[in-house]
Amino acid sequence: MNAGELVEVVLPGKVEPEGLRIRHGAVPAAGPGQVLVRMEATGVSFAEQQMRRGRYYDQPPFPFVPGYDVVGTVVATGEGVDPGLAGVRVAALVKVGGWASHVIVEAADVVEVPEGISAAEAETVVVNGITAWQMLHRKARVRAGQTVLVHGANGGVGSVLADLARAAGVRVIGTASPRHHDTLRRHGVVPVDYRDDVAARVRELAPGGVDAVFDHVGGRGVVASWRLLAPGGTLVSYGSASTRDDEGSKQWPVLKLLARVWLWNALPNRRRAYFFNVWAGRALAKNAFRARLRADLTQVFAALRRGDVTARIAAELPLDRVADAMRLAESGTVAGKIVLTP
Ligand SMILES: NC(=O)c1ccc[n+]([C@@H]2O[C@H](COP(=O)([O-])OP(=O)(O)OC[C@H]3O[C@@H](n4cnc5c(N)ncnc54)[C@H](OP(=O)(O)O)[C@@H]3O)[C@@H](O)[C@H]2O)c1
């Protein structure tokens, strides 16, 4: 790749992975308050699997450049930005636009990556780490000695969530297909096959119920998650993976989850339910949102450096092999994050 050339991946519409296009252009300039980041690592999230089907509830209109998060080095600073940021390795949550050799980001949105963490390692915990940390410590507020259920404990968010919970002294039951069970056990997770009767198995393991359930599956299964809670327990619903291949409105599955959560909280009971969204609150209080994100990602990077969290890099592929990266992410064989490099 030419150092002065922009290379980006374009999602032109509802396409198979091979329909993603590579576009070449001029590197953009950082405007006031912005920085230009030379990408060193970005990644495939479940969101892109939904976006290529037109199923992510607030994706922009086609065509656009996907890429939920990015790690890279600041190569230029715009007006009003501390020039000392140039040369610093940073991470940012962008929702779209990360699958590019160069990314423009608001300077206030970047978080410095500490020494001793590679770009690919950092990438495994940007959106995944912020989401996991906030659900665990800001929503469920777990305490040592508790037991939680993590669905999809082999996935990008699920694996970081399990590590962070274990580091907090929490017992973790994790659902995954059997091919991932040995890995889960090595990370201190009690595995359950999600194709079995999960509720019955979890009740055997935690007869009084669990203190929190983290559910990205959505659909009707979320009712079973709610019923598994012990008194005082918290359900954190944060996705609708089970409706990825459905037809119809892309907002409807999330609206149904929101309605369920509202209803459950309105009932007289000692359990709580949340629908978590990593972007919540940004529109209303940008500075508070940024401060929270910075504090939480800093905690996750520290956990990574201590070894409390393992950077699970399932594969590293260059941007021009994005179709293979998507296929791999959707293969059901992956443990951890597929990282894209320039
Ligand atoms: N609300 C938020 O702010 C937020 C932020 C980030 C992510 N998320 C959500 O978190 C979830 C995980 O994202 P990720 O990037 O970590 O994805 P990922 O690395 O691709 O992992 C996806 C996980 O979901 C499982 N899965 C795939 N299809 C499924 C289905 N139909 N039913 C049940 N499980 C299924 C996978 O199991 P196999 O490997 O066995 O297929 C894997 O464990 C997604 O639903 C995503 O939308 C939400």
Ligand as a Chemical Component Dictionary entry (heavy atoms), coordinates in Angstrom:
data_LIG
# 
_chem_comp.id                   LIG 
_chem_comp.type                 NON-POLYMER 
_chem_comp.pdbx_formal_charge   0 
_chem_comp.three_letter_code    LIG 
# 
loop_
_chem_comp_atom.comp_id 
_chem_comp_atom.atom_id 
_chem_comp_atom.alt_atom_id 
_chem_comp_atom.type_symbol 
_chem_comp_atom.charge 
_chem_comp_atom.model_Cartn_x 
_chem_comp_atom.model_Cartn_y 
_chem_comp_atom.model_Cartn_z 
_chem_comp_atom.pdbx_ordinal 
LIG N1  N1  N 0  -25.413 -3.622  22.850 1  
LIG C1  C1  C 0  -24.165 -3.290  22.596 2  
LIG O1  O1  O 0  -23.737 -2.169  22.870 3  
LIG C2  C2  C 0  -23.256 -4.312  21.966 4  
LIG C3  C3  C 0  -21.908 -4.024  21.773 5  
LIG C4  C4  C 0  -21.104 -5.007  21.204 6  
LIG C5  C5  C 0  -21.661 -6.217  20.832 7  
LIG N2  N2  N 1  -22.989 -6.438  21.020 8  
LIG C6  C6  C 0  -23.614 -7.725  20.669 9  
LIG O2  O2  O 0  -22.852 -8.730  21.279 10 
LIG C7  C7  C 0  -22.983 -9.931  20.551 11 
LIG C8  C8  C 0  -21.601 -10.516 20.339 12 
LIG O3  O3  O 0  -20.850 -9.648  19.501 13 
LIG P1  P1  P 0  -19.351 -10.020 19.118 14 
LIG O4  O4  O 0  -18.835 -8.925  18.267 15 
LIG O5  O5  O -1 -18.652 -10.460 20.331 16 
LIG O6  O6  O 0  -19.619 -11.263 18.168 17 
LIG P2  P2  P 0  -18.745 -12.518 17.804 18 
LIG O7  O7  O 0  -17.335 -12.410 18.278 19 
LIG O8  O8  O 0  -19.022 -12.806 16.383 20 
LIG O9  O9  O 0  -19.421 -13.631 18.731 21 
LIG C9  C9  C 0  -20.753 -13.960 18.481 22 
LIG C10 C10 C 0  -21.188 -14.985 19.498 23 
LIG O10 O10 O 0  -22.572 -15.232 19.289 24 
LIG C11 C11 C 0  -22.788 -16.595 19.004 25 
LIG N3  N3  N 0  -23.867 -16.657 17.998 26 
LIG C12 C12 C 0  -23.785 -16.476 16.671 27 
LIG N4  N4  N 0  -24.998 -16.605 16.107 28 
LIG C13 C13 C 0  -25.842 -16.886 17.110 29 
LIG C14 C14 C 0  -27.226 -17.155 17.174 30 
LIG N5  N5  N 0  -27.991 -17.197 16.081 31 
LIG N6  N6  N 0  -27.770 -17.382 18.386 32 
LIG C15 C15 C 0  -27.012 -17.391 19.500 33 
LIG N7  N7  N 0  -25.690 -17.138 19.505 34 
LIG C16 C16 C 0  -25.136 -16.903 18.318 35 
LIG C17 C17 C 0  -21.464 -17.102 18.490 36 
LIG O11 O11 O 0  -21.378 -18.500 18.707 37 
LIG P3  P3  P 0  -20.624 -19.441 17.629 38 
LIG O12 O12 O 0  -19.214 -18.986 17.559 39 
LIG O13 O13 O 0  -20.766 -20.807 18.222 40 
LIG O14 O14 O 0  -21.378 -19.245 16.350 41 
LIG C18 C18 C 0  -20.484 -16.309 19.345 42 
LIG O15 O15 O 0  -20.352 -16.880 20.617 43 
LIG C19 C19 C 0  -23.734 -9.574  19.265 44 
LIG O16 O16 O 0  -25.081 -9.950  19.395 45 
LIG C20 C20 C 0  -23.601 -8.073  19.201 46 
LIG O17 O17 O 0  -24.650 -7.482  18.501 47 
LIG C21 C21 C 0  -23.785 -5.511  21.582 48 
# 
loop_
_chem_comp_bond.comp_id 
_chem_comp_bond.atom_id_1 
_chem_comp_bond.atom_id_2 
_chem_comp_bond.value_order 
_chem_comp_bond.pdbx_ordinal 
LIG N1  C1  SING 1  
LIG C1  O1  DOUB 2  
LIG C1  C2  SING 3  
LIG C2  C3  SING 4  
LIG C2  C21 DOUB 5  
LIG C3  C4  DOUB 6  
LIG C4  C5  SING 7  
LIG C5  N2  DOUB 8  
LIG N2  C6  SING 9  
LIG N2  C21 SING 10 
LIG C6  O2  SING 11 
LIG C6  C20 SING 12 
LIG O2  C7  SING 13 
LIG C7  C8  SING 14 
LIG C7  C19 SING 15 
LIG C8  O3  SING 16 
LIG O3  P1  SING 17 
LIG P1  O4  DOUB 18 
LIG P1  O5  SING 19 
LIG P1  O6  SING 20 
LIG O6  P2  SING 21 
LIG P2  O7  DOUB 22 
LIG P2  O8  SING 23 
LIG P2  O9  SING 24 
LIG O9  C9  SING 25 
LIG C9  C10 SING 26 
LIG C10 O10 SING 27 
LIG C10 C18 SING 28 
LIG O10 C11 SING 29 
LIG C11 N3  SING 30 
LIG C11 C17 SING 31 
LIG N3  C12 SING 32 
LIG N3  C16 SING 33 
LIG C12 N4  DOUB 34 
LIG N4  C13 SING 35 
LIG C13 C14 SING 36 
LIG C13 C16 DOUB 37 
LIG C14 N5  SING 38 
LIG C14 N6  DOUB 39 
LIG N6  C15 SING 40 
LIG C15 N7  DOUB 41 
LIG N7  C16 SING 42 
LIG C17 O11 SING 43 
LIG C17 C18 SING 44 
LIG O11 P3  SING 45 
LIG P3  O12 DOUB 46 
LIG P3  O13 SING 47 
LIG P3  O14 SING 48 
LIG C18 O15 SING 49 
LIG C19 O16 SING 50 
LIG C19 C20 SING 51 
LIG C20 O17 SING 52 
# 
